[in-house]
Amino acid sequence: MNMTEKELDDEKMRSPIDGLRITFRRLRLLLNLRGDTDEKGTVESIRENVDFKSANAWTLVFAIFIASVGLDTNSTAVIIGAMLISPLMGPIIGMGLGLGVNDPVLVRRAARNLAFAVGISIVTSTIYFLISPLSLAQSELLARTRPTFFDVMIAFFGGAAGIVAQSRQTKGNAIPGVAIATALMPPLCTAGFGIASGQLGYVLGALYLFLINSVFICIATFLFVRYLKFARVSYQNPVQQKRIQRWVAIVAILVILPSLLLAWQLQRETIFTNRAAQFIEREMKFPRTFVVDREIAYNWTKPILNVGLIGDTLSPAQIDTLKAKMGSYDLPADALTLRQSSLEEDVERRLNEKLRSQDTAAQQAESKLSQLEVRLRAHELNRELGGKITSEIKGLFPQVAEILVLGGSQEGERRLWVLWQKPPGTEERKRFDDFLKARTDAPNALVEHTVAVVDPPPPAARKRRSK
């Protein structure tokens, strides 16, 4: 029996024990979610938002373009705006509701629409990043390629907040906040970036994050729908109803159990990463040895903690001490690998790299100089050959002013440019071409003919010539 606040206050004044009991009753009343549940309105609203109509599809396309621009320009405000107008939450919550009320038709419809929305999102973002002039992996984009256990927690509690707020008689404004917190759209845009740039790691990491968000929002919706005791779909045939309930239970188990395993794996990875970072920061402090790089990677068989050191080389006793201290951080000792180099070795390595780069630059400059010398020598030889041919051919073709030889010495690379004092006839040109190709030993050379332009004499010369 529910009591009003005044009745609770009156009972609290009777005795300390009664006051404590009433305090617990008040707390229970405060945390009661079933009191103001709008079951009918909630179910109708979720079912209506499951379907992707033309307006929703176009809204999704526009939102994907906006989110892609935000990721491309590293603008958090633009990404948040895109997530606010995205209609991706509808099918995911619809799947959770369908599992909670034993409605396989709703589950199939929601799954089909979610797959359709994911396809539209990936295709749209891929097209954008293929035509984008930027398409660089900014920090906002890279943040969507490596999910952690915290993403699982955000997705679950975000989904719980969404279904609780949506099931109230007085609707709250939690759905936009859930859309922002769980970030369903940016991972799909990141997957499109990975496809456009040919980076499979980005695609798998982004889809992994989207799967985590979708599954745990769905699980949170399923659990709270069951907790709020929404009416389950009933069928006239009891056998069919039991079969459908069994099918829905199997689907729910198939969704929940692998997700719990995934959450546990991500939690282990997050813990290992944080503890390894703490171990490096706290324990690897030496007077003349410094950490210059690190590689932390977690897997089922053997975690990796690869640390690069520079300075004085650590003794075997120091290395054994480090490995012994790893136990206090719950880290396996065989995960640690040290790459050590002294300051002298590092200076020598950097000097050698600089010398190699200088040698490479000098070799490139020497190669270019050799090429220029070869081209200059070829030009001089062509000029000499052109002068010889011009002097030889004057007797046969007096109208030729000059012959220029251009190009290399290989067959098909040489060009012959003939300057005539007046245009030659067809027969004369053909006879000249045959002679010239035979003389230069280049039967496939390209011969071009042009009439030389003779500059008019200066005015003083014209006056003397007129006199």
Buried (B, 14 or more C-beta within 10 A) or exposed (E): EEBEEEEBEEBBEEEEEEBEBBEEBBEEBEEEEEEEBBBEBBBEBBBEBBBBEEEBBEBBBBBBBBBBBBBBBBBEEBBBBBBBBBBBBBBBBBBBBBBBBBBBEBBEBBBBBBEBBBEBBBBBBBBBBEEBEEBEBBEBBBBBBBBBBEBBBBBBBBBBBBBBBBBBEEBEEBBBBBBBBBBBBBBBBBBBBBBBBEBEEBBEBBBBBBBBBBBBBBBBBBBBBBBBEBEBBEEEEEEEBEEBBEEBEEBBEEBBEEBEEBBEBBBBBBBBBEBBEEBBEEBBEEEEBBBEEEEBBBEEEEBBBBBBBBBBBBEEEBBEEBBEBBEEBEBEEEBBEBEBBBEEEEEEEEEEEEEEEEEEEEEEEEEEEEEEEEEEEBEEEBEEBBBEBBEEBEEEBEBBBBBBBBBEBEEEEBBBBBBBEEEBEEEEBEBBBEBBBEBBEBEEBEBEBEBEEEEEEEEEEEEEEEE
